[in-house]
């Protein structure tokens, strides 16, 4: 191994290196950078998820983007809080069929030309968030709290439902 590396250095060839802060491909980002291979491939298509009457988070990404690499950890964090109550669909743009137009039930319909692209649908399929670029966890958490009618983060860090009457229900972690 040492001899191989030495030969590469001596001949002026550099080994293929990729990392979190560059735009080089080095593998599936959810496995490498978020430590969460359970998100990919998604368990449902967007059309299937929208029929399930659950909130759906669609994240369009590519593996060779430093922004997407960093954002994968945010998506994984969202899964930790909301993965049992919502469908999370990280969709690799490279895997979308090239078409001139897409239907609203296809992931390519929401792509704005910037990655990552994040779209949050409520349980009825209405878009409550559609943003290009990286989004802080707190922004996604706030939107999910609105969708699930949870107390704002300023009032509780725990996922607790708003009180409707004298009986309070909690969303367990």
C-alpha positions in Angstrom: 0.0 0.0 0.0 2.8 2.4 0.9 4.6 1.6 -2.3 1.4 2.4 -4.3 1.0 5.8 -2.7 4.7 6.5 -3.1 4.4 5.7 -6.8 1.4 8.0 -7.3 3.2 10.9 -5.5 6.4 10.3 -7.5 4.6 10.3 -10.9 2.7 13.4 -10.0 -0.7 11.8 -10.0 -2.9 12.7 -7.1 -5.2 10.2 -5.5 -8.9 10.8 -5.8 -9.9 12.7 -2.7 -13.2 14.0 -1.7 -14.6 15.5 1.5 -17.4 17.3 3.1 -16.3 20.8 1.9 -15.7 20.0 -1.8 -17.8 19.1 -4.9 -16.3 15.8 -5.6 -18.1 12.5 -5.6 -17.2 10.0 -3.0 -20.3 7.9 -2.5 -23.8 8.1 -1.0 -23.9 11.2 1.1 -26.5 10.1 3.6 -24.4 7.1 4.5 -21.1 8.9 4.5 -21.9 12.3 6.0 -25.1 11.8 7.9 -24.3 8.3 9.1 -27.8 7.3 8.1 -28.2 4.9 5.2 -31.8 4.2 6.1 -33.0 7.3 4.2 -31.9 6.0 0.8 -33.3 4.8 -1.3 -36.7 6.3 -0.2 -39.3 3.7 0.6 -42.0 5.4 -1.5 -42.2 7.5 -4.7 -43.6 11.0 -4.3 -46.9 10.0 -5.8 -47.2 7.1 -3.3 -46.2 9.3 -0.3 -48.8 12.0 -1.2 -51.5 9.3 -1.1 -50.6 8.2 2.4 -52.2 11.2 4.1 -49.0 12.0 6.0 -46.7 15.0 5.8 -44.0 14.4 3.2 -40.5 16.0 3.1 -39.0 15.9 -0.4 -35.3 16.7 -0.7 -33.7 16.8 -4.1 -29.9 16.4 -4.0 -26.8 15.3 -5.8 -23.9 13.4 -4.2 -21.1 15.6 -5.5 -22.3 18.9 -3.9 -20.7 20.2 -0.7 -24.0 21.9 0.2 -25.9 18.6 -0.2 -23.2 16.8 1.8 -23.6 19.2 4.7 -27.4 19.3 4.4 -27.6 15.5 4.6 -27.0 15.7 8.4 -29.9 18.2 8.8 -32.3 15.8 6.9 -31.1 12.9 9.2 -31.8 15.1 12.2 -35.3 15.8 10.9 -35.8 12.0 10.6 -34.8 11.5 14.2 -37.7 13.8 15.3 -40.4 13.3 12.6 -39.4 10.1 10.8 -42.2 8.0 12.3 -44.9 10.5 11.7 -43.9 11.8 8.2 -42.4 10.4 5.0 -38.9 11.6 4.1 -37.9 11.3 0.5 -34.3 12.2 -0.4 -34.3 11.9 -4.2 -31.0 12.0 -6.1 -31.4 14.3 -9.1 -29.1 12.1 -11.2 -31.7 9.3 -10.9 -34.6 11.3 -12.3 -35.6 10.5 -15.8 -34.8 13.4 -18.1 -38.1 14.9 -19.3 -39.2 18.3 -20.6 -42.1 18.4 -18.2 -43.0 16.6 -15.0 -46.4 16.0 -13.2 -46.9 17.5 -9.7 -46.7 13.9 -8.4 -43.1 13.6 -9.7 -40.0 14.9 -7.8 -38.6 16.6 -10.9 -41.6 19.0 -10.9 -40.2 20.9 -7.9 -36.6 21.3 -8.9 -35.6 25.0 -9.3 -32.1 24.4 -10.6 -30.3 24.7 -7.2 -29.4 21.8 -4.8 -30.5 20.9 -2.3 -34.2 21.6 -3.0 -36.5 21.0 -0.1 -40.3 20.7 -0.3 -42.6 20.0 2.6 -46.1 18.9 2.0 -48.7 18.7 4.7 -50.9 15.6 5.1 -53.4 16.9 2.5 -50.6 17.4 -0.1 -50.5 21.2 0.2 -47.0 22.7 -0.1 -46.0 24.5 3.2 -42.3 25.0 2.3 -40.5 25.1 -1.0 -36.9 26.4 -0.8 -33.7 25.9 -2.7 -30.4 25.7 -0.9 -29.6 24.6 2.6 -32.1 25.3 5.3 -31.3 25.2 9.0 -32.9 22.4 11.1 -34.8 25.1 13.1 -36.6 26.3 10.0 -37.7 22.7 9.1 -38.6 22.0 12.7 -40.8 25.2 12.9 -42.6 24.1 9.7 -43.1 20.6 11.0 -44.4 21.9 14.3 -47.0 24.0 12.3 -48.0 20.9 10.2 -48.4 18.7 13.3 -49.9 21.6 15.4 -47.2 21.3 18.0 -46.1 24.0 20.5 -43.4 26.3 19.2 -39.8 25.5 20.1 -39.7 28.7 22.2 -42.3 27.2 24.5 -41.0 23.6 24.6 -38.1 21.7 23.2 -40.1 18.5 23.5 -42.6 17.6 20.8 -45.8 18.4 22.6 -49.2 19.0 21.0 -51.1 22.2 21.6 -53.7 21.9 24.3 -57.2 21.7 22.8 -59.1 21.3 26.0 -58.3 20.0 29.5 -56.7 16.9 28.1 -53.2 17.3 26.7 -51.6 14.8 24.3 -47.9 14.5 23.6 -46.1 13.3 20.5 -43.6 10.8 21.9 -40.0 10.9 20.6 
